Structures are given as structure tokens and as C-alpha cells.
Amino acid sequence: MESTESSVVHMIASLLLNAATSRRLVTYKRFHAFFDANVPLTTRYRLLARAVGLLSDCRQLDYGVLLTLEGGLPGEDFVARFKSNRRGEFESVMGAGSLGRSKTKRKILASLERERVFEHARQSEVPTTAVCTAVTSHVACARCTEEATDRRSGPAANGRSSIKSGHLRVPG
């Protein structure tokens, strides 16, 4: 259900925003805890991309950089979004034609982007306790409602998603 997905999107966005205002990172383990084990990774990362999009335009800034693997670097999802949205900047750090595999250069890229996100959160007028009232009430905000209406015929409209104990799951 789209409203369920919107609720999860807002919870993820709130988690990232709160992390940014506190200048801290979020583990992928914590992100994945929003979902039951049977929710496909493609669904999880699609919802993450929507949450990141609520906080900023990824062509300018990517809050997804706050997600961290055990080694402190963001995952492939961030690298792919960054390369897609800001190829010139990606290539200036990683090198032209790079696949983004160098850990040293990824660390530089992540460090620069994290500082931008922290500064954006500090200067932003977005409330630090929630992205919108939908986070606590599980009612979609106007932007998400509009997005849901625009995508009724998309994959989220198949009615297979649901919330169980506060987690998104896909019934078997």
C-alpha cells in the first residue's frame, strides 16, 4: 500500500535528518531494521531514494551519505546516486571512467558530502524531530500524497506492501 510505503519513507527521512542535525551516521543495519526480512533489497533502496529525495535534491546534496557500512563508508547505493546525479563532481574526485571502487577516494567523496549534509541540516528550516507530521501520524504529507497519485499504476500500486509491528513487509 502506498500510504504504508510513504510512512516508511518518512520514518527513514526523519532518521537521516535527525542524524544530520546531530552530526552522526546511521548504520545500514539500523536502516534495514525498518523492514521485515522478506522485503526485497530493491524495495528498500527505492524507499531510501524517496526518503533522501524528501530531504534534498540529490543533484545538489545526498542525505543517503549518512548511511555507513562497518568500515565507515557509504554503500554502493550512495555511489551510484552520486555518480548519476553529479557525474562531474564524481569524476573530479574518483577520476574519469572510475567505477568508484577506490576506498581512499570514496572516503574523500563521503567526507565532503557528509560535511555538506551536516551544514544543510544546520541551516535548514526543516524541523529536527520530523520531516513532516506524517512521521508520527502515518498520514502522508501533501508531497507524498501527490507522488502516490502520480504513480498509482506503478509497482507500489500492487497492494503487496504492509506494515507489521512498525516494519514494512511484503506478504508471501
C-alpha positions in Angstrom: 0.0 0.0 0.0 1.3 3.4 -1.0 0.4 5.0 2.3 2.4 2.4 4.2 5.4 3.0 2.0 5.0 6.7 2.5 5.1 6.2 6.2 8.3 4.2 6.0 9.8 6.8 3.7 9.0 9.5 6.2 10.5 7.4 9.1 13.7 6.9 7.1 13.9 10.6 6.2 13.3 11.5 9.9 16.1 9.1 10.9 18.5 10.7 8.4 17.6 14.2 9.3 18.0 13.7 13.0 21.3 12.0 12.3 22.4 15.0 10.2 21.4 17.6 12.9 23.3 15.6 15.5 26.3 15.2 13.1 26.3 11.4 13.3 26.0 8.5 11.0 23.4 5.7 10.7 24.4 2.1 10.1 22.8 0.2 7.3 21.8 -2.3 9.9 19.6 0.4 11.5 18.1 1.3 8.1 17.3 -2.4 7.3 15.6 -2.8 10.7 12.7 -0.8 9.3 11.9 -3.8 7.1 10.9 -7.4 7.6 13.5 -9.9 6.2 11.3 -10.8 3.2 11.2 -7.2 1.8 13.4 -7.2 -1.3 16.5 -5.0 -1.4 15.2 -3.3 -4.5 12.1 -2.1 -2.5 14.3 -1.0 0.5 16.6 1.1 -1.7 13.7 2.5 -3.7 12.2 3.8 -0.5 15.5 5.1 0.7 15.9 7.1 -2.5 12.4 8.6 -1.9 13.4 9.4 1.7 16.6 11.1 0.5 14.6 13.0 -2.1 12.3 14.4 0.6 15.3 16.0 2.4 17.1 17.5 -0.7 17.5 17.3 -4.4 20.2 14.6 -5.0 21.6 16.7 -7.8 22.7 19.1 -5.1 23.0 17.1 -1.9 22.5 13.4 -0.8 21.5 12.7 2.8 22.0 9.0 2.0 25.7 9.5 2.5 24.9 9.3 6.3 24.4 5.6 6.0 27.5 3.7 6.8 29.0 0.3 6.4 31.2 -1.2 9.1 34.3 0.5 7.6 32.6 3.9 7.8 32.0 4.3 4.1 28.6 4.7 2.5 27.4 1.8 0.3 27.1 1.3 -3.4 23.6 2.9 -3.4 25.2 6.3 -2.5 28.0 5.9 -5.0 25.5 5.1 -7.8 23.2 8.0 -6.9 26.2 10.4 -6.7 27.7 9.3 -10.0 24.3 9.5 -11.7 23.3 12.9 -10.3 26.7 14.7 -10.2 29.0 13.0 -12.7 31.4 15.9 -13.0 32.0 16.1 -9.3 32.2 12.3 -9.0 34.9 12.2 -11.8 36.8 15.1 -10.2 37.3 13.1 -7.0 37.2 9.5 -8.3 38.7 10.0 -11.8 37.2 9.9 -15.2 35.8 6.4 -16.1 36.0 5.3 -12.5 33.6 2.7 -11.1 34.0 4.2 -7.6 35.9 1.3 -6.1 38.8 3.1 -4.5 38.2 3.2 -0.8 40.6 6.2 -0.3 38.7 8.2 -2.9 35.3 7.1 -1.6 36.3 8.3 1.8 37.2 11.7 0.4 33.8 11.8 -1.5 31.9 10.7 1.6 33.7 13.2 3.8 32.9 16.1 1.5 29.3 15.1 1.1 28.8 14.5 4.8 30.0 17.9 5.7 27.6 19.4 3.2 24.7 17.4 4.6 25.6 18.4 8.2 25.8 22.1 7.1 22.5 21.9 5.2 20.8 20.3 8.2 22.2 23.0 10.5 20.9 25.8 8.2 17.7 24.2 7.2 14.3 25.2 8.4 13.1 21.6 8.4 12.2 20.6 11.9 14.7 18.2 13.5 12.1 16.0 15.2 10.3 15.0 12.0 10.2 15.6 8.3 6.5 16.3 8.5 3.6 15.3 10.7 3.3 12.1 8.7 6.2 10.6 10.6 4.2 10.4 13.8 0.7 10.2 12.4 1.4 7.8 9.5 -0.6 10.1 7.2 1.2 11.1 4.0 2.2 14.8 3.6 1.0 16.7 0.5 4.2 15.9 -1.4 4.0 12.2 -0.8 0.3 12.1 -1.5 0.9 13.8 -4.8 3.7 11.4 -5.6 1.5 8.4 -4.8 -1.3 9.8 -7.0 1.2 10.2 -9.8 2.4 6.6 -9.5 -0.8 4.7 -8.9 -0.1 2.5 -11.9 3.5 1.8 -10.7 4.8 -1.2 -8.7 3.7 0.3 -5.4 0.1 0.2 -6.5 0.0 -3.6 -6.5 -1.1 -3.6 -2.8 1.6 -6.1 -1.7 3.3 -4.0 0.9 2.1 -3.7 4.5 3.2 -2.7 8.0 3.7 -5.3 10.7 4.9 -4.2 14.1 6.1 -0.9 12.6 8.1 -2.6 9.8 7.4 -2.8 6.1 6.8 -6.3 4.9 5.7 -8.0 1.7 3.3 -10.9 2.3 4.4 -14.2 0.9 
